[in-house]
Amino acid sequence: MIYRAGSGHPGGSLSCADLMAHLFEHELRGVYEDPNRDRFILSKGHACPALYSALSYKGYIGRDELWTFRQVGSRLQGHPSVQHVPQCEASTGSLGQGFAAGVGIALGLRHRGSTARVYVMLGDGELQEGIVWESAMNAGHYKLSNLCAIVDYNKMQSDNYNEKIMGLEPIYAKWEAFNWNVIAISGHNWQSIDDAFDKAKKVRYKPSVIIAHTIKGKGVDFMEKSPLWHGSVKLTDEQYERAMECLNQH
């Protein structure tokens, strides 16, 4: 999708792909038309190629439509728009706002007596936004155990490593201080991912956050662990062929 569009964010789309695959295959209950469905919000909206792929897998987006990504007039823009793709659950891209929306939706579902759960995926660079911690404080105060946040902790953001821009550590202690249940895992280990979501569902009177240690550009050798592949990139034909060769080996 990104190759055909000539721009996009491959690094963070690949780092969260395993987590996204698990969520859509094993966690999210109900179809979009069901008001008691589980919700998933991609707060790190720039990784929407992974989300669009998952929605295509579930039948909400045609496979051929994926190739219209970032084209003028396409529903599939560089950040999710709930107006054009309602299954995205929220328009995201202004970092932190998707998380805030998820907290509000979780609170609303609880008031309605629904058993639905809300899952929100954040980028680690996104945690530098103040709105994230306002929302985290709100969720902890209201004991939103129907809310699960997933942090795609690949240690990089747009311009460099997180620690060189705005350090996040001690990341576990920060979430715990806001009264969240913290679960740390490898974001590329299927068993760890499965166990983490099971643990989160069993917690009462606290929201849960899964800190998923991931690799930026996972699966493509020349992208892995390099902030240069965060976004605004155009792949050459040779890079595309190499990337597909790497991914087809997994």
Phi, psi and omega per residue, in radians:
M1 nan -0.829 -3.113
I2 -1.179 -0.677 3.106
Y3 -1.074 -0.813 -3.119
R4 -1.159 -0.634 -3.123
A5 -1.286 -0.475 -3.078
G6 1.420 0.157 3.068
S7 -2.910 2.840 3.138
G8 2.579 -2.939 -3.033
H9 -2.207 1.486 -3.087
P10 -1.302 -0.644 -3.031
G11 -1.008 -0.935 -3.119
G12 -1.337 -0.352 3.047
S13 -1.252 -0.692 -3.134
L14 -1.306 -0.588 -3.107
S15 -1.169 -0.488 -3.106
C16 -1.775 0.037 -3.014
A17 -1.107 -0.696 3.128
D18 -1.133 -0.751 3.112
L19 -1.101 -0.748 3.134
M20 -1.109 -0.742 -3.139
A21 -1.071 -0.751 3.136
H22 -1.127 -0.786 -3.125
L23 -0.998 -0.866 -3.057
F24 -1.322 -0.415 3.141
E25 -1.554 -0.601 -2.948
H26 -2.158 -0.380 -2.981
E27 -1.825 -0.777 -2.959
L28 -1.325 2.038 -3.112
R29 -1.693 2.454 3.043
G30 1.581 2.759 3.076
V31 -1.666 2.905 -3.034
Y32 -1.013 -0.606 -3.078
E33 -1.242 -0.231 -3.105
D34 -1.494 2.055 -3.125
P35 -1.125 -0.309 3.119
N36 -1.753 0.359 3.091
R37 -1.227 2.712 2.928
D38 -1.239 2.595 3.134
R39 -1.940 2.499 2.970
F40 -2.194 2.262 3.118
I41 -2.143 2.205 3.063
L42 -1.604 1.622 -3.105
S43 -1.197 -0.598 3.037
K44 -1.426 1.290 -2.942
G45 -1.066 -0.360 -3.129
H46 -1.171 -0.266 3.109
A47 -1.568 0.405 -3.068
C48 -1.076 -0.380 3.034
P49 -0.962 -0.632 3.084
A50 -1.177 -0.711 3.134
L51 -1.176 -0.798 3.130
Y52 -1.065 -0.654 3.110
S53 -1.114 -0.747 3.125
A54 -1.136 -0.729 3.120
L55 -1.169 -0.555 3.060
S56 -1.177 -0.731 3.096
Y57 -1.022 -0.627 -3.134
K58 -1.495 -0.022 3.044
G59 1.629 0.139 -3.114
Y60 -1.542 -0.353 3.109
I61 -2.280 2.250 3.121
G62 -1.172 2.543 -3.104
R63 -1.041 -0.698 -3.138
D64 -1.132 -0.521 -3.138
E65 -1.188 -0.439 3.120
L66 -0.997 -0.543 -3.091
W67 -1.325 -0.032 3.066
T68 -1.616 0.085 -3.093
F69 -0.852 2.237 3.092
R70 1.147 0.282 3.078
Q71 -1.608 2.634 3.133
V72 -1.042 2.250 3.122
G73 1.550 -0.145 3.134
S74 -1.373 2.615 3.017
R75 -1.223 -0.426 -2.978
L76 -1.685 1.410 -3.122
Q77 -1.511 3.125 -3.032
G78 -1.228 -0.179 2.985
H79 -2.439 2.552 -3.042
P80 -1.137 2.418 3.057
S81 -2.119 2.021 -3.136
V82 -1.163 -0.398 3.097
Q83 -1.139 -0.623 -3.087
H84 -1.728 -0.558 3.095
V85 -2.263 1.509 -3.026
P86 -1.066 -0.415 3.137
Q87 -1.193 -0.167 3.043
C88 -1.234 -0.298 3.077
E89 1.269 -0.435 3.108
A90 -2.817 2.561 3.017
S91 -1.403 2.179 -3.046
T92 -2.325 2.942 -3.105
G93 2.444 -0.663 2.940
S94 -1.331 1.811 -2.869
L95 -1.019 2.381 -3.129
G96 1.706 -0.467 -3.043
Q97 -1.253 -0.574 3.091
G98 -1.125 -0.658 3.100
F99 -1.141 -0.760 3.107
A100 -1.048 -0.736 3.113
A101 -1.105 -0.702 3.133
G102 -1.088 -0.687 3.092
V103 -1.083 -0.782 3.126
G104 -1.107 -0.723 3.123
I105 -1.130 -0.727 3.120
A106 -1.078 -0.727 3.118
L107 -1.141 -0.746 3.124
G108 -1.104 -0.727 3.120
L109 -1.102 -0.686 3.128
R110 -1.154 -0.731 3.099
H111 -1.052 -0.564 -3.119
R112 -1.415 -0.146 -3.130
G113 1.414 0.286 -3.125
S114 -1.388 2.580 3.060
T115 -1.610 0.085 -3.111
A116 -1.125 2.606 3.087
R117 -1.923 2.713 3.125
V118 -2.110 2.226 3.100
Y119 -2.015 2.299 3.128
V120 -2.257 2.228 3.090
M121 -1.784 2.232 3.112
L122 -2.021 2.639 2.947
G123 -1.471 2.750 -3.140
D124 -1.235 -0.674 3.047
G125 -1.072 -0.501 3.118
E126 -1.102 -0.453 -3.125
L127 -1.173 -0.148 3.081
Q128 -1.382 -0.107 3.124
E129 -1.460 2.331 3.135
G130 -1.072 -0.568 -3.108
I131 -1.091 -0.477 3.105
V132 -1.082 -0.786 -3.055
W133 -1.376 -0.502 2.981
E134 -1.088 -0.764 -3.130
S135 -1.196 -0.695 3.112
A136 -1.083 -0.701 3.110
M137 -1.110 -0.717 3.125
N138 -1.080 -0.829 -3.111
A139 -1.129 -0.690 3.101
G140 -1.155 -0.697 3.132
H141 -1.081 -0.738 -3.103
Y142 -1.556 0.082 3.040
K143 0.936 0.908 -3.040
L144 -1.410 1.392 -3.125
S145 -1.253 -0.139 3.047
N146 -1.523 0.123 -3.122
L147 -1.986 2.301 3.069
C148 -2.284 2.084 3.054
A149 -1.675 2.557 3.065
I150 -2.176 2.110 3.100
V151 -1.730 2.071 3.068
D152 -1.411 1.566 -2.961
Y153 -1.610 1.333 -3.139
N154 -1.661 0.049 2.990
K155 1.271 0.166 -3.105
M156 -2.362 2.740 3.037
Q157 -2.430 -2.864 -2.920
S158 -0.953 -0.808 -2.967
D159 -1.787 -0.359 -3.025
N160 -3.031 -2.952 3.014
Y161 -1.221 2.526 -3.130
N162 -0.918 -0.785 -3.027
E163 -1.097 -0.374 3.123
K164 -1.541 -0.229 -3.109
I165 -1.876 -0.962 3.104
M166 -2.784 1.761 -3.053
G167 -1.054 2.502 -3.083
L168 -1.838 -0.289 -3.097
E169 -1.322 2.577 0.059
P170 -1.456 1.875 -2.986
I171 -1.213 -0.669 3.134
Y172 -1.127 -0.802 -3.091
A173 -1.096 -0.607 3.124
K174 -1.069 -0.864 -3.140
W175 -1.132 -0.714 3.124
E176 -1.071 -0.640 3.137
A177 -1.128 -0.424 3.104
F178 -1.637 0.273 3.053
N179 1.191 0.720 3.050
W180 -1.862 2.583 2.975
N181 -1.422 2.124 -3.025
V182 -1.856 2.260 3.099
I183 -2.204 2.161 -3.137
A184 -1.890 2.340 -3.102
I185 -2.547 2.985 2.848
S186 -1.456 2.202 -3.112
G187 -1.382 0.115 3.113
H188 -2.154 0.146 3.110
N189 -1.843 2.009 -3.003
W190 -1.053 -0.730 -3.113
Q191 -1.179 -0.707 3.109
S192 -1.097 -0.720 3.125
I193 -1.093 -0.819 -3.125
D194 -1.072 -0.806 -3.136
D195 -1.089 -0.676 -3.097
A196 -1.117 -0.789 -3.139
F197 -1.189 -0.579 3.059
D198 -1.112 -0.755 3.114
K199 -1.092 -0.738 -3.108
A200 -1.084 -0.651 -3.113
K201 -1.207 -0.360 -3.096
K202 -1.567 -0.175 -3.092
V203 -1.376 2.382 3.098
R204 -2.036 2.560 3.033
Y205 1.172 0.292 3.035
K206 -2.622 2.497 2.912
P207 -1.291 2.756 3.133
S208 -2.028 2.562 3.026
V209 -2.242 2.257 3.071
I210 -1.746 1.969 3.070
I211 -1.527 1.793 -3.050
A212 -1.714 1.903 3.101
H213 -1.295 2.029 -3.035
T214 -2.231 3.057 3.126
I215 -2.055 2.122 3.084
K216 -1.037 2.290 3.138
G217 1.256 0.431 -3.044
K218 -0.858 2.247 3.042
G219 1.721 -0.254 3.126
V220 -2.033 1.962 -2.926
D221 -0.998 -0.694 -3.088
F222 -1.442 -0.135 3.090
M223 -1.705 -0.481 -3.017
E224 -1.020 2.337 3.038
K225 1.063 0.501 3.106
S226 -2.192 2.078 3.111
P227 -1.146 -0.259 -3.135
L228 -1.097 -0.372 -3.102
W229 -1.772 0.360 3.083
H230 -1.088 -0.966 -3.090
G231 -2.970 -3.123 -3.123
S232 0.962 0.737 -3.099
V233 -2.028 2.655 3.059
K234 -2.169 2.047 -3.115
L235 -1.396 2.383 2.999
T236 -1.305 2.918 3.085
D237 -1.022 -0.723 -3.121
E238 -1.165 -0.695 3.119
Q239 -1.163 -0.695 3.112
Y240 -1.073 -0.819 3.139
E241 -1.067 -0.726 3.130
R242 -1.154 -0.732 3.137
A243 -1.064 -0.796 -3.141
M244 -1.151 -0.618 3.093
E245 -1.104 -0.773 3.116
C246 -1.092 -0.828 -3.072
L247 -1.173 -0.603 3.134
N248 -1.239 -0.210 3.082
Q249 -1.438 -0.224 -3.099
H250 -1.556 nan nan
